[in-house]
Amino acid sequence: MTLPTSTVVAEAAERLLRASRTGEPCAPVRDLIGAEDLDAAYAVARRVVAGLRADGARVVGRKIGLTSPAVQAQLGVDQPDFGVLLEGMAIPHRGTLPLDRLLAPRVEAEIAFVLGADLVDGPLGPEDVRPAVAYQVAALEIVDSRIAGWDITVADTVADNGSSAAYVLGPTAVGPEDVEPAGVAMTLTRNGEEVSRGTGTACLGDPLAALSWLARTVRDLGDPLRAGQVVLSGALGPMVPATVGDVFTAHLVGLGEATVTLGGRP
């Protein structure tokens, strides 16, 4: 007998929450919700975030994923996805992220937007969201999968809160009127050696277009972006794997740097 949708969603969310809480990876959830059902996947993600909030976490923003056409093609989708940023995911610039919090980390260099106004009204196109950005900074996103071996479809990663894990914001705050996000050149180094490069155009053609997509999407879901929240734009170049002791620095021309060290297990 087919389980009711609400039961399936609850079971998938519990699987992912157990993995998050215990540090033990789990099987994919597509056996429960299907490989391509994004509505069901976001329903699971909402339950996962609700469970983490019940554990004491606080929402501080969102992250955008699947902004690269190559990654979209790999997962068979034609649009980005998003996840929720929680307060405990923030790591200070030049800080250390303990590896005991992670299962199979990978690192991306991005632009982070910090909002100075709510994004609720109007068409919310790229030029509409630009004035709401208080400032932008260089950022690192450390993505992780609670699903064993990164064996994911698009539904798996959406359900897993967009494979969110941690992020680092650089110290140099610059307005989008001073540095055009689409024109930012990025290099990512690991232990001083370049491992990824790209530009703002790799992110949906313009990181502000990614912000616009997110603003419309979450508003339509009834949970709009608010002043003070952080939005990670999506990767400006390929993600790279990380191991204990690695030091990553995102170098974004005009926006400075963001650095993190992957620490050892206790």
Secondary structure, 3 states (H helix, E strand, C coil): CCCCHHHHHHHHHHHHHHHHHHCCCECCCHHHHCCCCHHHHHHHHHHHHHHHHHCCCCEEEEEEECCCHHHHHHHCCCCCEEEEEEHHHEECCCEEEEHHHCCCCEEEEEEEEEECCCECCCCCCHHHHHHHEEEEEEEEEEECCCEHHHCCCHHHHHHCHHHCCEEEECCCCECCCCCCHHHCEEEEEECCEEEEEEEHHHCCCCHHHHHHHHHHHHHHCCCCECCCCEEEEEECCCCEECCCCCEEEEEECCCEEEEEEEECCC
